[in-house]
């Protein structure tokens, strides 16, 4: 496999892993406790590293631990993987343009 495709697939896999980590965090997070500064920082970081999590706004009454949460986070994971792959493709294209 060519190096550029390895880079693009690697970035896409990273996007899936980021979404998976956010899903696991949502599963173990205790919503009954007050929000701490660390929770606020992690919330902001989640929107920076996984912008498709803004789709959770559409899922007002979804249970994260149920099938609804799994389906919505699967969609978020694939969208985030596509976003990361697009960024990687742009970076690879710029790198190849600079080489030439």
C-alpha positions, 0 to 999 in steps of 0.5 A: 500500500502506498504511503499516502493511503496509509496516512489517510487510513491511519487518520481515519482510524484515529477519528474512529478511536476518538469517537470510541473514547468519547462513547466510553467516557459517556458510558462511565460518566456520572451525570448526578454529580456536579460538573467539575473543571476537568469535566468542562475541559474534557467537554470542550476538548470533545467538541474540538477533536470530534465535531460530529458530537454536536449531533447529540443535540438532535438526540435529546431523549436518547439513552447513551447506554442503550441502542439509541446511544450506540447507533448515534455514536456509530454515526458520529464515529463514521463522520469523525473518521471521514473528517479526519480522512479528509484532513489527511487527504488535504495534508497529503495533497499539500505535501505532494504539491510542496515536493514537486 
